[in-house]
Structures are given as structure tokens and as C-alpha cells.
């Protein structure tokens, strides 16, 4: 079974492959809508990557912060991420 880090690195390699494909499509003057669809797929993959990382953060780092009495900073951290979304 893969570790969390291995899963995230694997996802990133897939995303990089898709981004490289977009670059090739642009260089080859591919149909605009096809480029946008590929770009939207990459954006969706990045959001999923973010969720995987945040889920791990919540079950590890966030729990540790709360146990250490740092719940206020933990909540602020999550709210800051939410504001960026």
C-alpha cells in the first residue's frame, strides 16, 4: 500500500503530464475548446490534490495542534485556506 506522500507525488506526476500536454496542444495550434477542456481537467485534478493534502493535514497536524492547545491557530489556518478557495 502506498503512503500518503507516495500518493500525492503520483498525483503530481499525472498533473504535470497533463500540463505538458496542454503546452503541446498550444504549440500545435489545437482546437481552443480542446485546450480549455484539458485545462479544466487539470484544475479539477489540482483541487482533488488539495483535498487529499488537506484531509491528511486535518487527520494529523490539525489533531496535533488541538491536542497541544493550539486550536485557535488551527481554526485560523483552515479559515485562511477556505478564503483562498
Beta strands, then each sheet from edge to edge (+ up, - down):
end
